[in-house]
Amino acid sequence: MSYSKIFFDRQMLELNYVDDILKVHFRKEEISSSKWSEIYKDKINALHNMPAVYTFSVNELENVVYVGMSGKINQRDSQSRWSIKNRLMASRGKDSMGKDVSTREFIRQICVLNRSNIKRYNHLVLEDIDDFFIQVFYPKENILCGFLEACLISEYYIRNTALPQFNLAF
């Protein structure tokens, strides 16, 4: 299967909008192991406890299948403190039985089973996944996660005339 790639002027992004970028790498052997839950929690707990933008990629960092964010802006304060750790431990949606599917389980499903049982994603199939990456972009002070997410999705859309595979709308 051929995956669309995301490219952006990394130097411009880092200089103007991003304070730090962290990469989390999972090998298929880790994802399919009986220790997957602990492996996932340990790697996610190593992230900074603050809002951020993230990408899911398969096999290479450039093979982006999803762009998302944690945190939001509201009237009373600048940004909510819903951290990237909380977002990556939270539910991705409900399966056909109405049960919440965590991000950890979602990753296992698409990497080991090649599809998710979450209703809104179950028509998407990914094949031959050996590596799964989460790349986390922490915005500079006063840069909104929503803005940074829009920059990444816009760049992806310009180059591929489509959204990343698991971004069903933007």
MIDRENTOR-808095 format. One record per residue: residue number from 1; residue in three letters; chain; x, y, z of N, C-alpha, C, O in turn. Coordinates in steps of 0.1 Angstrom, whole numbers, plus 5000, padded with zeros to 4 digits. Atoms other than C-alpha are relative to their C-alpha. Example, Ala and Ser with C-alpha at 12.3 -4.5 7.8 and 13.67 -1.06 7.14 Angstrom:
2
<atom 1,ALA,A,<5009,4988,5000>,<5123,4955,5078>,<5009,5012,5000>,<5019,5012,5007>>
<atom 2,SER,A,<4991,4989,5000>,<5137,4989,5071>,<4992,5011,5008>,<4997,5022,5009>>
// end
This chain:
170
<atom 1,MET,A,<5008,4988,5000>,<5000,5000,5000>,<5009,5012,5000>,<5019,5013,5007>>
<atom 2,SER,A,<4993,4987,5001>,<5012,5035,4992>,<4994,5010,5009>,<4981,5011,5009>>
<atom 3,TYR,A,<5006,4990,4990>,<5008,5061,5019>,<5004,5014,4995>,<5015,5016,4989>>
<atom 4,SER,A,<4997,4986,5004>,<5006,5099,5012>,<5010,5005,5011>,<5010,5000,5022>>
<atom 5,LYS,A,<4990,4994,4992>,<5034,5119,5027>,<4997,5014,5004>,<4991,5021,4996>>
<atom 6,ILE,A,<5001,4986,4996>,<5034,5151,5047>,<5014,5006,5001>,<5023,5000,5007>>
<atom 7,PHE,A,<4988,4993,4999>,<5062,5175,5042>,<4997,5015,5004>,<4987,5020,4999>>
<atom 8,PHE,A,<5002,4986,4997>,<5065,5209,5057>,<5014,5006,5003>,<5023,4999,5005>>
<atom 9,ASP,A,<4988,4993,4997>,<5092,5235,5062>,<5003,4999,5015>,<4999,5008,5022>>
<atom 10,ARG,A,<4998,5003,4985>,<5104,5221,5095>,<5007,5011,5007>,<5004,5015,5018>>
<atom 11,GLN,A,<4993,4989,4994>,<5128,5249,5101>,<4991,5012,5003>,<4992,5018,5014>>
<atom 12,MET,A,<5010,4989,4998>,<5101,5275,5096>,<4990,4997,5012>,<4988,5005,5020>>
<atom 13,LEU,A,<5009,5004,4990>,<5077,5256,5118>,<5006,5000,5014>,<5001,5006,5023>>
<atom 14,GLU,A,<4993,5000,4987>,<5102,5251,5146>,<5004,5014,5005>,<5002,5017,5016>>
<atom 15,LEU,A,<4996,4986,4997>,<5115,5287,5145>,<4989,5008,5005>,<4990,5016,5014>>
<atom 16,ASN,A,<5011,4991,4998>,<5081,5303,5145>,<4990,4995,5010>,<4984,5003,5017>>
<atom 17,TYR,A,<5012,5005,4993>,<5056,5281,5162>,<5002,4989,5010>,<4994,4987,5020>>
<atom 18,VAL,A,<4998,5012,4992>,<5071,5250,5179>,<5011,5002,5010>,<5022,5007,5007>>
<atom 19,ASP,A,<4990,4999,4990>,<5089,5249,5212>,<5008,4987,5001>,<5020,4987,5004>>
<atom 20,ASP,A,<4994,5013,4999>,<5097,5212,5212>,<4993,4989,4992>,<4981,4991,4990>>
<atom 21,ILE,A,<5006,5011,5008>,<5091,5181,5191>,<5005,4987,5006>,<5018,4985,5007>>
<atom 22,LEU,A,<4996,5013,4995>,<5091,5146,5206>,<4994,4989,4991>,<4983,4990,4986>>
<atom 23,LYS,A,<5005,5011,5008>,<5088,5113,5188>,<4999,4988,5009>,<5008,4985,5017>>
<atom 24,VAL,A,<5002,5012,4993>,<5074,5081,5202>,<4999,4989,4989>,<4991,4990,4980>>
<atom 25,HIS,A,<4999,5011,5010>,<5082,5049,5182>,<4995,4987,5006>,<5000,4983,5017>>
<atom 26,PHE,A,<5004,5013,4996>,<5064,5016,5186>,<5003,4990,4988>,<4999,4992,4977>>
<atom 27,ARG,A,<4998,5011,5009>,<5075,4984,5168>,<4988,4991,5000>,<4982,4990,5011>>
<atom 28,LYS,A,<5011,5010,5000>,<5049,4959,5157>,<5001,4989,5010>,<4991,4985,5016>>
<atom 29,GLU,A,<4998,5010,4990>,<5064,4934,5180>,<4996,5004,5014>,<4990,4997,5022>>
<atom 30,GLU,A,<5004,4994,4988>,<5058,4957,5209>,<4984,5001,5001>,<4978,4997,5011>>
<atom 31,ILE,A,<5015,4998,5001>,<5022,4964,5198>,<4993,4987,5002>,<4982,4986,5008>>
<atom 32,SER,A,<5007,5013,4999>,<5013,4927,5195>,<5004,4992,5012>,<4999,4981,5014>>
<atom 33,SER,A,<4996,5007,4988>,<5030,4917,5227>,<4990,5000,5011>,<4981,5009,5012>>
<atom 34,SER,A,<5009,5000,4988>,<5012,4908,5260>,<5003,5012,5009>,<4995,5015,5018>>
<atom 35,LYS,A,<4997,4989,4992>,<5030,4938,5275>,<4997,5013,4994>,<5002,5024,4998>>
<atom 36,TRP,A,<5003,4988,5007>,<5016,4963,5251>,<4995,5011,5009>,<4999,5023,5007>>
<atom 37,SER,A,<5006,4989,4992>,<4996,4982,5277>,<5010,5007,5008>,<5010,5019,5009>>
<atom 38,GLU,A,<4989,4994,4992>,<5026,4988,5299>,<5010,5008,4991>,<5014,5019,4995>>
<atom 39,ILE,A,<4990,4993,5009>,<5049,4997,5270>,<4994,5013,4996>,<5000,5023,4996>>
<atom 40,TYR,A,<5007,4988,5005>,<5023,5022,5257>,<5000,5011,5011>,<5004,5022,5009>>
<atom 41,LYS,A,<5001,4990,4989>,<5017,5038,5291>,<5014,5006,5004>,<5015,5018,5006>>
<atom 42,ASP,A,<4986,4995,4997>,<5055,5041,5298>,<5004,5010,4990>,<5010,5021,4994>>
<atom 43,LYS,A,<4995,4991,5011>,<5062,5058,5265>,<4991,5013,5001>,<4997,5024,4999>>
<atom 44,ILE,A,<5009,4988,4999>,<5032,5082,5268>,<5003,5008,5013>,<5002,5020,5012>>
<atom 45,ASN,A,<4997,4993,4988>,<5040,5090,5304>,<5013,5008,5000>,<5015,5017,5008>>
<atom 46,ALA,A,<4988,4993,5001>,<5074,5102,5293>,<4998,5014,4992>,<5007,5022,4992>>
<atom 47,LEU,A,<5002,4987,5007>,<5058,5131,5273>,<4997,5011,5010>,<4994,5009,5022>>
<atom 48,HIS,A,<5003,4989,4991>,<5054,5166,5287>,<4985,5001,5003>,<4977,4997,4994>>
<atom 49,ASN,A,<5014,4999,4995>,<5021,5172,5306>,<4994,5014,4996>,<4991,5021,5005>>
<atom 50,MET,A,<5006,4987,5005>,<5008,5201,5284>,<4993,4998,4987>,<4995,4987,4980>>
<atom 51,PRO,A,<5007,5001,5013>,<4986,5207,5253>,<5011,4999,4989>,<5021,5005,4990>>
<atom 52,ALA,A,<4991,5002,5011>,<5002,5197,5220>,<4992,4996,4988>,<4980,4993,4989>>
<atom 53,VAL,A,<5005,5006,5013>,<4996,5187,5184>,<5007,4988,4997>,<5019,4987,5001>>
<atom 54,TYR,A,<4993,5013,5002>,<5004,5152,5173>,<4996,4994,4986>,<4985,4997,4981>>
<atom 55,THR,A,<5003,5008,5012>,<5006,5130,5142>,<5002,4986,5003>,<5010,4982,5011>>
<atom 56,PHE,A,<4998,5014,5000>,<5002,5093,5138>,<5005,4997,4986>,<5000,5002,4976>>
<atom 57,SER,A,<4994,5004,5012>,<5024,5078,5112>,<5003,4985,5000>,<5005,4979,5010>>
<atom 58,VAL,A,<4996,5014,5001>,<5031,5043,5099>,<5012,4998,4991>,<5014,5004,4981>>
<atom 59,ASN,A,<4988,5004,5007>,<5064,5028,5088>,<5011,5011,4999>,<5023,5008,5001>>
<atom 60,GLU,A,<4990,4989,5000>,<5081,5062,5084>,<4992,5012,5006>,<4980,5013,5005>>
<atom 61,LEU,A,<5006,4988,4994>,<5075,5096,5101>,<4992,5007,4990>,<4982,5014,4994>>
<atom 62,GLU,A,<5007,4992,5010>,<5064,5111,5068>,<4987,4994,4996>,<4979,5000,4989>>
<atom 63,ASN,A,<5012,5007,5004>,<5036,5085,5063>,<4989,5003,5010>,<4985,4994,5017>>
<atom 64,VAL,A,<5010,4995,4990>,<5010,5105,5083>,<4986,4995,4996>,<4982,4996,4985>>
<atom 65,VAL,A,<5014,5005,5002>,<4976,5089,5087>,<4990,5008,5009>,<4978,5006,5008>>
<atom 66,TYR,A,<5009,4992,4991>,<4962,5113,5114>,<5008,5012,5005>,<5019,5011,5009>>
<atom 67,VAL,A,<4995,4988,4993>,<4968,5148,5127>,<4989,5004,5010>,<4978,5006,5007>>
<atom 68,GLY,A,<5009,4996,4990>,<4952,5158,5160>,<5006,5009,5010>,<5018,5013,5009>>
<atom 69,MET,A,<4994,4991,4990>,<4956,5180,5190>,<4993,4997,5014>,<4982,4991,5015>>
<atom 70,SER,A,<5006,5000,4986>,<4949,5182,5228>,<4999,5014,5003>,<5005,5023,4998>>
<atom 71,GLY,A,<5003,4986,4996>,<4936,5213,5245>,<4991,5007,4991>,<4990,5003,4979>>
<atom 72,LYS,A,<5008,4992,5009>,<4913,5239,5232>,<5000,5014,5007>,<5005,5016,5018>>
<atom 73,ILE,A,<5001,4987,4994>,<4908,5276,5237>,<4985,5003,5003>,<4976,4999,4997>>
<atom 74,ASN,A,<5014,4996,4996>,<4878,5291,5255>,<5000,5014,5005>,<5011,5020,5006>>
<atom 75,GLN,A,<5001,4986,4996>,<4866,5325,5267>,<5007,5003,5013>,<5013,5014,5014>>
<atom 76,ARG,A,<4995,4997,4986>,<4878,5323,5303>,<5015,5000,5001>,<5021,5007,5009>>
<atom 77,ASP,A,<4985,5001,4999>,<4915,5313,5298>,<5005,4997,4986>,<4998,4994,4977>>
<atom 78,SER,A,<4994,5000,5013>,<4939,5311,5270>,<4999,4986,4993>,<4994,4985,4982>>
<atom 79,GLN,A,<5002,5013,5005>,<4940,5273,5265>,<4997,4990,5012>,<5002,4992,5023>>
<atom 80,SER,A,<5003,5010,4989>,<4926,5244,5285>,<5013,4992,5002>,<5021,4991,4993>>
<atom 81,ARG,A,<4988,5007,4997>,<4952,5223,5302>,<4999,4985,4997>,<5006,4977,5003>>
<atom 82,TRP,A,<5002,5014,5004>,<4940,5190,5286>,<5013,4996,4993>,<5015,5000,4982>>
<atom 83,SER,A,<4986,5002,5005>,<4975,5176,5281>,<5000,4989,4989>,<4990,4981,4987>>
<atom 84,ILE,A,<4998,5010,5010>,<4988,5154,5253>,<4999,4986,5006>,<4994,4977,5000>>
<atom 85,LYS,A,<5000,5013,4993>,<4992,5126,5278>,<4985,4996,5002>,<4982,4984,4999>>
<atom 86,ASN,A,<5014,5003,4998>,<4955,5128,5287>,<4993,4996,4986>,<4986,4986,4986>>
<atom 87,ARG,A,<5006,5003,5013>,<4945,5128,5250>,<5004,4987,4994>,<4996,4979,4989>>
<atom 88,LEU,A,<4995,5013,5005>,<4967,5098,5241>,<4996,4989,5009>,<4998,4977,5005>>
<atom 89,MET,A,<5005,5011,4991>,<4952,5078,5270>,<4985,4999,4998>,<4978,4990,5003>>
<atom 90,ALA,A,<5014,4999,5001>,<4916,5088,5261>,<4994,4991,4990>,<5001,4985,4982>>
<atom 91,SER,A,<5008,5008,5010>,<4889,5071,5240>,<5002,5007,4986>,<5002,5019,4985>>
<atom 92,ARG,A,<5000,4995,5014>,<4891,5074,5202>,<4986,5000,4994>,<4984,5006,4984>>
<atom 93,GLY,A,<5013,5001,5005>,<4855,5065,5198>,<4994,4987,5005>,<5000,4980,5014>>
<atom 94,LYS,A,<5007,5012,4995>,<4830,5036,5203>,<5000,4990,4989>,<5000,4993,4977>>
<atom 95,ASP,A,<5001,5011,5010>,<4830,5002,5187>,<4986,4997,4997>,<4977,5004,5002>>
<atom 96,SER,A,<5014,5004,5004>,<4800,4985,5172>,<4991,4996,5012>,<4979,4996,5010>>
<atom 97,MET,A,<5008,5003,4988>,<4789,4974,5207>,<4998,5011,5009>,<4992,5010,5020>>
<atom 98,GLY,A,<5002,4988,4992>,<4790,5009,5221>,<5011,5002,5011>,<5010,5011,5019>>
<atom 99,LYS,A,<4989,5000,4990>,<4822,5003,5241>,<5011,5010,4996>,<5015,5010,4984>>
<atom 100,ASP,A,<4989,4991,5003>,<4849,5030,5243>,<5013,4992,4996>,<5016,4982,5002>>
<atom 101,VAL,A,<4988,5006,5005>,<4881,5022,5224>,<5011,5010,5003>,<5011,5021,4998>>
<atom 102,SER,A,<4990,4990,4997>,<4912,5038,5239>,<5010,5002,4989>,<5010,4994,4979>>
<atom 103,THR,A,<4990,4997,5010>,<4940,5053,5218>,<5009,4988,4999>,<5013,4983,4988>>
<atom 104,ARG,A,<4991,5011,4999>,<4962,5024,5229>,<4994,4988,4992>,<5001,4981,4984>>
<atom 105,GLU,A,<5007,5011,5007>,<4937,4998,5217>,<4998,5003,4985>,<4999,4994,4977>>
<atom 106,PHE,A,<5002,4995,5014>,<4930,5018,5185>,<5013,4997,4992>,<5013,4991,4981>>
<atom 107,ILE,A,<4987,5003,5007>,<4968,5016,5176>,<5002,4985,4999>,<5007,4981,4988>>
<atom 108,ARG,A,<4998,5014,5001>,<4969,4979,5184>,<4991,4994,4988>,<4995,4986,4980>>
<atom 109,GLN,A,<5010,5005,5011>,<4938,4973,5161>,<5006,5003,4986>,<5006,4994,4978>>
<atom 110,ILE,A,<4996,4996,5014>,<4952,4992,5131>,<5014,4994,4996>,<5016,4991,4985>>
<atom 111,CYS,A,<4987,5006,5003>,<4987,4977,5134>,<5000,4985,5000>,<5007,4979,4992>>
<atom 112,VAL,A,<5000,5015,4999>,<4979,4941,5143>,<4989,4994,4991>,<4991,4984,4984>>
<atom 113,LEU,A,<5012,5005,5008>,<4944,4936,5127>,<4999,5007,4987>,<4990,5003,4979>>
<atom 114,ASN,A,<5001,4992,5012>,<4950,4962,5099>,<4987,5008,4999>,<4985,5014,4988>>
<atom 115,ARG,A,<5012,4992,5000>,<4917,4979,5108>,<4996,5003,5014>,<5000,4996,5023>>
<atom 116,SER,A,<5006,4997,4987>,<4898,4994,5137>,<4986,4996,5000>,<4979,4996,4990>>
<atom 117,ASN,A,<5015,5003,4998>,<4865,4983,5151>,<4992,5012,5005>,<4980,5011,5008>>
<atom 118,ILE,A,<5007,4988,4997>,<4856,5019,5159>,<4991,5003,4988>,<4996,5003,4976>>
<atom 119,LYS,A,<5010,4998,5011>,<4824,5026,5138>,<5005,5009,4989>,<5004,5006,4977>>
<atom 120,ARG,A,<4997,4990,5010>,<4836,5057,5121>,<5013,4997,4992>,<5016,5003,4982>>
<atom 121,TYR,A,<4987,5004,5007>,<4870,5041,5111>,<5000,4986,4994>,<5009,4983,4987>>
<atom 122,ASN,A,<4998,5014,5004>,<4861,5005,5103>,<5000,4997,4985>,<5002,4986,4981>>
<atom 123,HIS,A,<4999,5002,5014>,<4860,5011,5066>,<5014,5002,4995>,<5017,4999,4983>>
<atom 124,LEU,A,<4986,4997,5004>,<4897,5021,5065>,<5009,4988,5003>,<5008,4982,5014>>
<atom 125,VAL,A,<4991,5011,4998>,<4923,4994,5061>,<5014,5004,4998>,<5017,5011,4988>>
<atom 126,LEU,A,<4986,4998,5001>,<4960,4997,5067>,<5007,4987,4999>,<5004,4977,5006>>
<atom 127,GLU,A,<4993,5013,5002>,<4984,4970,5055>,<5015,5002,5002>,<5021,5013,5001>>
<atom 128,ASP,A,<4985,5001,4999>,<5020,4960,5062>,<5006,5010,5009>,<5015,5017,5005>>
<atom 129,ILE,A,<4995,4990,4990>,<5026,4981,5093>,<5011,4993,5009>,<5007,4983,5016>>
<atom 130,ASP,A,<4990,5005,4991>,<5059,4974,5110>,<5004,5009,5011>,<5008,5005,5022>>
<atom 131,ASP,A,<4996,4989,4990>,<5064,5007,5129>,<4988,5010,5000>,<4982,5013,4990>>
<atom 132,PHE,A,<5011,4990,4997>,<5039,5032,5144>,<5007,5011,5007>,<5014,5009,5018>>
<atom 133,PHE,A,<4994,4988,4994>,<5050,5067,5153>,<4989,5010,5005>,<4979,5012,4998>>
<atom 134,ILE,A,<5008,4989,4996>,<5034,5094,5173>,<5011,5012,5001>,<5020,5011,5009>>
<atom 135,GLN,A,<4991,4988,5000>,<5052,5128,5167>,<4992,5011,5007>,<4981,5014,5003>>
<atom 136,VAL,A,<5007,4990,4992>,<5043,5155,5193>,<5006,5013,4998>,<5019,5014,5000>>
<atom 137,PHE,A,<4995,4986,5002>,<5046,5192,5186>,<4995,5009,5011>,<4983,5011,5012>>
<atom 138,TYR,A,<5004,4991,4989>,<5046,5215,5216>,<5001,5014,4995>,<5012,5018,4992>>
<atom 139,PRO,A,<5000,4986,5005>,<5036,5250,5206>,<5008,5010,5009>,<5008,5008,5021>>
<atom 140,LYS,A,<4994,4989,4992>,<5055,5281,5217>,<4989,5007,5008>,<4977,5005,5004>>
<atom 141,GLU,A,<5010,4992,4992>,<5038,5303,5243>,<4992,5009,4990>,<4998,5015,4981>>
<atom 142,ASN,A,<5009,4992,5008>,<5008,5321,5228>,<4997,4995,4986>,<4990,5001,4978>>
<atom 143,ILE,A,<5004,5006,5013>,<5006,5298,5198>,<4990,4989,5003>,<4992,4980,5011>>
<atom 144,LEU,A,<5011,5009,4997>,<4974,5279,5198>,<5002,4986,4993>,<5006,4985,4982>>
<atom 145,CYS,A,<4999,5014,5006>,<4973,5241,5192>,<4991,4999,4988>,<4995,4993,4978>>
<atom 146,GLY,A,<5009,5000,5012>,<4944,5247,5168>,<5007,5006,4988>,<5005,5001,4977>>
<atom 147,PHE,A,<4992,4994,5011>,<4966,5269,5147>,<5010,4991,4994>,<5011,4989,4982>>
<atom 148,LEU,A,<4990,5009,5004>,<4994,5245,5146>,<4995,4987,4993>,<5000,4983,4983>>
<atom 149,GLU,A,<5007,5011,5006>,<4971,5216,5138>,<4995,5004,4986>,<4997,4996,4976>>
<atom 150,ALA,A,<5005,4996,5014>,<4956,5236,5109>,<5012,5002,4991>,<5010,4999,4979>>
<atom 151,CYS,A,<4988,4998,5008>,<4991,5244,5096>,<5004,4986,4994>,<5007,4984,4983>>
<atom 152,LEU,A,<4996,5014,5004>,<5000,5206,5095>,<4989,4994,4990>,<4993,4988,4980>>
<atom 153,ILE,A,<5011,5006,5008>,<4966,5196,5080>,<5000,5007,4986>,<4999,5001,4976>>
<atom 154,SER,A,<5000,4993,5013>,<4968,5224,5054>,<5011,4996,4991>,<5010,4994,4979>>
<atom 155,GLU,A,<4988,5004,5008>,<5003,5214,5043>,<4997,4986,4994>,<5001,4984,4982>>
<atom 156,TYR,A,<5003,5013,5005>,<4992,5178,5040>,<4990,5001,4989>,<4991,4994,4978>>
<atom 157,TYR,A,<5010,4999,5010>,<4961,5188,5020>,<5005,5006,4987>,<5002,5001,4976>>
<atom 158,ILE,A,<4995,4994,5012>,<4980,5210,4996>,<5008,4990,4992>,<5008,4990,4980>>
<atom 159,ARG,A,<4991,5010,5007>,<5005,5182,4988>,<4992,4988,4995>,<4996,4981,4986>>
<atom 160,ASN,A,<5006,5013,5003>,<4980,5153,4987>,<4985,5002,4995>,<4979,4992,4992>>
<atom 161,THR,A,<5014,4997,5004>,<4946,5170,4978>,<4990,4990,5008>,<4980,4986,5002>>
<atom 162,ALA,A,<5008,5008,4991>,<4931,5149,5007>,<5004,5002,5014>,<5015,5007,5017>>
<atom 163,LEU,A,<4997,5000,4986>,<4930,5148,5044>,<5008,4987,5003>,<5007,4977,4996>>
<atom 164,PRO,A,<4994,5013,4995>,<4952,5122,5063>,<4989,4990,5002>,<4977,4993,5005>>
<atom 165,GLN,A,<5010,5011,5001>,<4934,5088,5061>,<4990,5000,5012>,<4979,4997,5010>>
<atom 166,PHE,A,<5009,5001,4989>,<4920,5089,5097>,<4995,5013,5005>,<4987,5014,5014>>
<atom 167,ASN,A,<5007,4987,4997>,<4911,5126,5097>,<4988,5000,4990>,<4989,5002,4978>>
<atom 168,LEU,A,<5012,5001,5009>,<4875,5122,5084>,<4994,5013,4996>,<4987,5014,4987>>
<atom 169,ALA,A,<5005,4986,5003>,<4868,5159,5085>,<5010,5010,5007>,<5017,5006,5016>>
<atom 170,PHE,A,<4992,4989,4994>,<4885,5192,5094>,<4992,5013,4999>,<4997,5023,5004>>
// end
